[in-house]
């Protein structure tokens, strides 16, 4: 087993990194048993994903790559990218040759508190007959410690050194080094590393060691984000929505639960939907935001030459507290939502938002031509007008105007029904499953599908598989995305394209038990207390 990190006292060891007439101060050193290729791969992943080391960061946008593999294509390093000075900060380390240079823009999670930071990342190597050295150097584009944002250590540079002994098997070590800013009063290099910088260095080298050990042991990442929507677009939209809506929604929260979880989760879902709709539809006519129109003109997906349908409106089935509907309507998207039980939060919204929130239950048309559907005065396939409070809860048959986008966010009993009723109106959909209910509305454990090793999946994984199967059988091409939201129930299933082959809905319904008992359970939901 590798030894724990050992603090290297300045002056006790000869510095391993010499830059001109200055030296980098070693902080921690640790033995390791992973090779230079693994170290290089780990450091490359950390360069691309700085959020691994700091939860104050969203991501890194690559502005320049000397190999042209990431971000902008290889270009003259003196050329600014997107009006940001992307010219690399030069460095020359004695005995090392530079193999690759990248410039990244560190994007903070909260741009109202922290500013973005441009940083040069150099990857250098040095080899002899006895050892191979790999050095990764981070140089922030600042002139003094006062320009360093909170999430970055207040140093001139950070270096990670991996030394691999070619004469011994699995014998290596990694170390972290700082180059401190010069003292402004004496114009000399500082020689003292304060405890906070030591703690940061310990965390950084521990992360490198942990990831290196994991790669050597064969670990592969199981969760892949951003398959449907690019990370940059999603997070930029989320930041904008958070600034615009979070404070208001939290302050006006009327339920008994902690508002932050619901608010930030729905802001993340709204950001995903907005970016998904950006790819699917032409721009909405209702938009009056100048910044949004400028964004439209900059983005190629808005090109008039690209033939896309206009946004058809949305419906949020099982909308719960209504926050998602409120955000989307404030952003200019036409739509509405309904739930079996009215929430206190609805009363905090503006009148136009409240007008788009209905208390009603869904009894799918494919269950049969039930007489009480017409007794309620609700025409098939039409949006309902608000019902007076003295009348009993409304009932909807699950048919909507053609193409209406269906949102099924933790809709519980409606989750399995969503792809089926979507087929009735040729409506694309987003499903975020949560609790397992069959088509009768009863709680159940969805049929499991064993993995390649014969291991039984979790109840949640089984639910995802079951809903995905229902959607495919109903003729939908299903995309899966792991959403960037604060919830363990964060897998989204998206249906926006039809397949050529489908099973009749009546056959699917019969295979899944027929849906008997749905009406009674659906009406019982009006008396069930459920915050979401």
NORGI-V981273 format. One record per residue. N is the residue number from 0. PHI is phi in whole degrees, 0 to 359 (999 if undefined). Layout:
# NORGI-V981273
N_PHI ; N_PHI
This chain:
# NORGI-V981273
0_999 ; 1_293 ; 2_287 ; 3_291 ; 4_303 ; 5_245 ; 6_291 ; 7_262 ; 8_288 ; 9_302 ; 10_98 ; 11_278 ; 12_242 ; 13_289 ; 14_303 ; 15_271 ; 16_238 ; 17_239 ; 18_236 ; 19_61 ; 20_262 ; 21_244 ; 22_237 ; 23_270 ; 24_272 ; 25_289 ; 26_244 ; 27_227 ; 28_223 ; 29_214 ; 30_290 ; 31_214 ; 32_237 ; 33_252 ; 34_283 ; 35_303 ; 36_297 ; 37_292 ; 38_301 ; 39_297 ; 40_295 ; 41_297 ; 42_294 ; 43_295 ; 44_294 ; 45_289 ; 46_295 ; 47_284 ; 48_229 ; 49_293 ; 50_297 ; 51_296 ; 52_267 ; 53_216 ; 54_281 ; 55_274 ; 56_247 ; 57_277 ; 58_188 ; 59_233 ; 60_265 ; 61_281 ; 62_266 ; 63_208 ; 64_221 ; 65_297 ; 66_266 ; 67_72 ; 68_269 ; 69_238 ; 70_60 ; 71_293 ; 72_296 ; 73_305 ; 74_209 ; 75_299 ; 76_297 ; 77_274 ; 78_273 ; 79_293 ; 80_246 ; 81_54 ; 82_66 ; 83_254 ; 84_290 ; 85_263 ; 86_289 ; 87_296 ; 88_281 ; 89_284 ; 90_209 ; 91_230 ; 92_253 ; 93_302 ; 94_86 ; 95_242 ; 96_241 ; 97_278 ; 98_258 ; 99_200 ; 100_228 ; 101_232 ; 102_239 ; 103_237 ; 104_250 ; 105_280 ; 106_259 ; 107_286 ; 108_291 ; 109_239 ; 110_293 ; 111_284 ; 112_257 ; 113_236 ; 114_264 ; 115_289 ; 116_226 ; 117_274 ; 118_216 ; 119_270 ; 120_237 ; 121_256 ; 122_244 ; 123_238 ; 124_222 ; 125_209 ; 126_226 ; 127_228 ; 128_291 ; 129_255 ; 130_206 ; 131_236 ; 132_245 ; 133_234 ; 134_235 ; 135_242 ; 136_241 ; 137_254 ; 138_232 ; 139_291 ; 140_274 ; 141_223 ; 142_253 ; 143_199 ; 144_298 ; 145_292 ; 146_268 ; 147_283 ; 148_289 ; 149_303 ; 150_283 ; 151_245 ; 152_300 ; 153_280 ; 154_225 ; 155_291 ; 156_196 ; 157_234 ; 158_228 ; 159_245 ; 160_243 ; 161_245 ; 162_242 ; 163_244 ; 164_278 ; 165_284 ; 166_272 ; 167_241 ; 168_282 ; 169_51 ; 170_242 ; 171_209 ; 172_206 ; 173_238 ; 174_215 ; 175_240 ; 176_225 ; 177_245 ; 178_246 ; 179_276 ; 180_291 ; 181_286 ; 182_292 ; 183_293 ; 184_274 ; 185_252 ; 186_57 ; 187_236 ; 188_292 ; 189_292 ; 190_235 ; 191_236 ; 192_259 ; 193_283 ; 194_303 ; 195_295 ; 196_294 ; 197_295 ; 198_296 ; 199_296 ; 200_298 ; 201_300 ; 202_296 ; 203_295 ; 204_288 ; 205_295 ; 206_296 ; 207_300 ; 208_295 ; 209_299 ; 210_291 ; 211_298 ; 212_297 ; 213_295 ; 214_296 ; 215_297 ; 216_280 ; 217_96 ; 218_294 ; 219_233 ; 220_293 ; 221_267 ; 222_256 ; 223_241 ; 224_270 ; 225_62 ; 226_280 ; 227_260 ; 228_239 ; 229_301 ; 230_304 ; 231_299 ; 232_298 ; 233_298 ; 234_289 ; 235_296 ; 236_292 ; 237_299 ; 238_300 ; 239_295 ; 240_295 ; 241_298 ; 242_297 ; 243_282 ; 244_237 ; 245_300 ; 246_300 ; 247_298 ; 248_293 ; 249_291 ; 250_295 ; 251_266 ; 252_300 ; 253_244 ; 254_274 ; 255_276 ; 256_275 ; 257_294 ; 258_288 ; 259_299 ; 260_298 ; 261_292 ; 262_295 ; 263_290 ; 264_294 ; 265_289 ; 266_297 ; 267_294 ; 268_293 ; 269_299 ; 270_299 ; 271_297 ; 272_297 ; 273_299 ; 274_288 ; 275_296 ; 276_294 ; 277_301 ; 278_280 ; 279_266 ; 280_231 ; 281_283 ; 282_295 ; 283_285 ; 284_290 ; 285_287 ; 286_296 ; 287_237 ; 288_279 ; 289_297 ; 290_294 ; 291_291 ; 292_293 ; 293_294 ; 294_297 ; 295_301 ; 296_291 ; 297_275 ; 298_261 ; 299_294 ; 300_292 ; 301_267 ; 302_303 ; 303_296 ; 304_287 ; 305_276 ; 306_277 ; 307_225 ; 308_289 ; 309_286 ; 310_300 ; 311_270 ; 312_96 ; 313_231 ; 314_225 ; 315_258 ; 316_276 ; 317_69 ; 318_284 ; 319_59 ; 320_289 ; 321_81 ; 322_298 ; 323_298 ; 324_298 ; 325_299 ; 326_297 ; 327_295 ; 328_291 ; 329_294 ; 330_280 ; 331_101 ; 332_269 ; 333_282 ; 334_170 ; 335_205 ; 336_211 ; 337_217 ; 338_210 ; 339_291 ; 340_228 ; 341_289 ; 342_250 ; 343_299 ; 344_298 ; 345_303 ; 346_290 ; 347_273 ; 348_275 ; 349_292 ; 350_299 ; 351_292 ; 352_288 ; 353_301 ; 354_296 ; 355_261 ; 356_241 ; 357_243 ; 358_264 ; 359_197 ; 360_246 ; 361_253 ; 362_241 ; 363_304 ; 364_301 ; 365_288 ; 366_286 ; 367_137 ; 368_278 ; 369_287 ; 370_299 ; 371_290 ; 372_299 ; 373_278 ; 374_299 ; 375_282 ; 376_73 ; 377_247 ; 378_299 ; 379_300 ; 380_75 ; 381_244 ; 382_289 ; 383_275 ; 384_279 ; 385_303 ; 386_270 ; 387_302 ; 388_303 ; 389_286 ; 390_275 ; 391_290 ; 392_301 ; 393_283 ; 394_231 ; 395_242 ; 396_266 ; 397_85 ; 398_254 ; 399_232 ; 400_308 ; 401_309 ; 402_86 ; 403_307 ; 404_282 ; 405_262 ; 406_255 ; 407_231 ; 408_258 ; 409_52 ; 410_278 ; 411_52 ; 412_300 ; 413_271 ; 414_301 ; 415_293 ; 416_286 ; 417_305 ; 418_294 ; 419_284 ; 420_288 ; 421_297 ; 422_291 ; 423_295 ; 424_245 ; 425_51 ; 426_258 ; 427_296 ; 428_209 ; 429_233 ; 430_243 ; 431_241 ; 432_294 ; 433_225 ; 434_254 ; 435_273 ; 436_224 ; 437_277 ; 438_285 ; 439_267 ; 440_90 ; 441_276 ; 442_295 ; 443_200 ; 444_264 ; 445_299 ; 446_305 ; 447_269 ; 448_235 ; 449_293 ; 450_278 ; 451_297 ; 452_266 ; 453_80 ; 454_278 ; 455_285 ; 456_285 ; 457_290 ; 458_298 ; 459_292 ; 460_298 ; 461_295 ; 462_298 ; 463_300 ; 464_298 ; 465_295 ; 466_295 ; 467_297 ; 468_295 ; 469_302 ; 470_295 ; 471_295 ; 472_296 ; 473_278 ; 474_99 ; 475_257 ; 476_276 ; 477_256 ; 478_253 ; 479_242 ; 480_223 ; 481_267 ; 482_286 ; 483_269 ; 484_229 ; 485_281 ; 486_206 ; 487_284 ; 488_264 ; 489_238 ; 490_268 ; 491_250 ; 492_248 ; 493_245 ; 494_240 ; 495_230 ; 496_225 ; 497_269 ; 498_266 ; 499_282 ; 500_244 ; 501_210 ; 502_262 ; 503_308 ; 504_300 ; 505_296 ; 506_290 ; 507_297 ; 508_299 ; 509_294 ; 510_298 ; 511_269 ; 512_106 ; 513_90 ; 514_77 ; 515_298 ; 516_90 ; 517_298 ; 518_300 ; 519_298 ; 520_291 ; 521_295 ; 522_292 ; 523_294 ; 524_296 ; 525_294 ; 526_254 ; 527_272 ; 528_270 ; 529_208 ; 530_293 ; 531_291
